[in-house]
Amino acid sequence: MAKRIVFRERMDYNIHGIIPSQPGLPSSLHGLILCFVLILGTVHGQSTGESSNYEKGSQHILGIIEYVSGFDTQQDITVYSFRIGYGSFLFKNVSLSTFFDVSATDGFYFVKTDEKEEYQEAESFGLGTSFLLRWYAIRIGKTRIFLDASAGILYSFKSFPPKGTKLNFTTRPGIGIATKLHQNLNLIAGLNRFHLSNGQGYKHPHNPAFDGLGIHVGFVLRSN
């Protein structure tokens, strides 16, 4: 009778617990096996529903609004940018895009000379172009985490920063997330490390570089 009761209990666990009970296996190992099965099921479900938006050859339109705050304590400068771009996927999950950039700067820059110390305005307006290489590295449900590498040129109608030049180079390495809103539309947000200089070298007297933390939001719309 005792053997029949034990056998019945094991059969109930097989039906309700999904994982067969084996003599000598601790309950914690059963839990690990169950978690592993659930993870495999989740990954399989995501892979079978993979969107073609990230496949090689997929093309898209991007729009980005960016705010950059300077690091330097002797500066109180912010940069506002609107970027519109077009790109395509070179490989699965890796895209290359080109942008037309419109930027405006605001604030002041601290300048020290032999005679006096003063603040100079850093208000300007500029136009430029840039490229963006983006890798959508991690997928979590409808959200993707991406890594950015971006570089370009920017022409300002006033020297920026003061004592600098009108034509400068820009870089924007960063990280962000993309969330699916519609079949062909993603909302993006991220952070970048913004750098602007004229390329004459570190601490060059005519190369007062500007560095800051950038925050951006925008959209990616598939166009094909």
N, C-alpha and C positions, 0 to 999 in steps of 0.2 A: 504493500500500500504506500509506503514512504517513497519508493522509487517512482510510482505513478504520479504522486503529488509533485515531486521535483521535476519530472518530465513535463507536466502540465504547465508549471511556472515558466520553464524555459521556452515552451511554445508560445505563451502569452507575450513574453519579452520579445521574441522574434517577430510577432505580428505588430505589436505596438511600439517597439523600440527600433525597428527597421534593421538594426545591426545584430546579427546572431550572437548569442552569448556562448563563449567558449570557457571551459573549465580552466581555472588558473590565471585568467586575464583580469587584471584589476579594473575597477569601474572607471578610473581616470583615463586608462588607455582606450576604453570604449568611447569616452567623450572626445578624445583627440581624433579618433577615427571618424566619428560623426561630423566633427568640425571640418575635417579634410574633405569629406564627401560633399558637404554643403558648399565649401569654397570652390571645389571643382565644378559643381552645378552652376554656381554664380558666374564663374569665368566662362564656362561653355555658353551660357545664355547671353553674355555680353558679346562674345566673339561671333555667334551666329547672327546677332543683330547689328554688326559693324556697319557704320554709315559709310557710303561711298564719298562723302565730302572730304575725306582725308586720304583718298587714294591718289596714286600718281596720275597726273594730268588734270586733276580737278582744278578749276579756276575760280577766283573769288575777288570781290571788291571789299576793301577795308576802309573804315572811317574811325579816326582816333582823336580824342581830346586829351591833352596832356598838360599837367601842372608840375613845374620843377621849382624846388626851393633850394637855394644855395647853401653849401656847407660852411663857407668861410665866415668867421665871426666879424671880419672887417667889411663884409658885404651884407646888404639887405636887398637882394635881387631875386626876383621871381621871373620865370619864363613861362609863357602861355603859348601852346601850339595847337594848331588844327592840321591833321594829316589825312590826306585821302590817297588811297593806293590801290594797286591792282597786282595780283600775283597768281601763281600756280604751284602745284605740288610737284617737286622734283622727284620725290620718292614717297612712299607711304608714310604719312605723319610728318613729313619735312617739306616746308613751303618756302619759296623765295618771292618777295614782293618789293615793288618800287613805289615810292611815295612822292607826292608834291606837298611840301611843308610851308605853312604860313605861321610865323612866330612873332610874338611881341614880348618885350622885356619891360620891367618896371622896377623901381627902387633906386638905390644909390650905392656908390662904391667909395670906400675910404682911400684917400690918396695922401701920402706923406712926402713932402719935399723938404729941401734944406731950409726954406724960409717959413713954411707953415704947414698945418695939417687941415685938410678940408674934405668935404664929401662932394662927390660929383654925381650928377644924375645919370642913371643908366637906362633911361627910357629910349626905346628904339623899336623898329619894325623891320622884319626880314622875310626873305623868301629863300627857299632851298629845295633840295631833293635828297632822298636817302633810300637805302635798301634795307630790307629786313629778312634775315634768315631765322626761321622759327621751327622748333622741334616740339611737337606735341608728344611729350615723353610718357605721361601716365594718364590712364583713363580710369575714372571712378563714376560709374553710372553714366549720366548725361553730361558730366563735367570732365574736362581735360586740363591737366597742368602742363604748361609749355615753358620752354627756355628760349630766350631771344638773343640774337647778335645783330646789332644794327649800326650802320655808319653812313655819313653823308656830308654834305656841304651846306652852309647857310650864309647868305649875303644879307647884311644889315645895312640900312641906310645911314646909320651912325656907327662909329667905331664901338665895338662891344667886346669885352668890357672897356671902360675908358682907358686910354693909353694903349689900346689894342688896335685891331684892324677891322675892316668891314667884312672881309671874306674869311670865314673860319670853317674848320672841320668839326664834325660832331660824332660822338659814339654813344650808344645806348644799350649796353648789356642788361638783361633783366629776366624776370620771371613773372608768370601770370596764370590766370585760369580762363577757360572758355566754357560757357554753359549753353547748351542747346535750348533755344527758344522755339524754333520751328524746324522743319525738315532741312531747310537751306539757310537758316539764320542762327548765328551764335552771338551771344553777348560776351565781351571780353573785359578783363580788368587786370591790372598788374603794376609792378614796381620796376624801376630801372635806375641805373647809375649813370646820370647824364654828365657828359664831358664836352666842353667846347674850347677849342684853341686854334691858333693859326698855323701850328706845325713848326714854329721856329725853334722849339726846344724848351725843355723844362727850365723854369726860372729865367727865361730870356727876358730882358727889359721891355721888349715890345711884344711879349706874349703872355699877358696876364690872363691865364686860363680861368674858366668858370666851371665849377663842379657842383653837382647837386643831386638830390633825390627826386626822381620823377614818379608821379602817379598818373595813370592813364586809364580811361574807359573808352569803349567803342564797340563796333560790331564787325562781323565778318559775314558777308553774303555770298553764297555760291552763285556763280553766273553761268554755269553750263550744266 
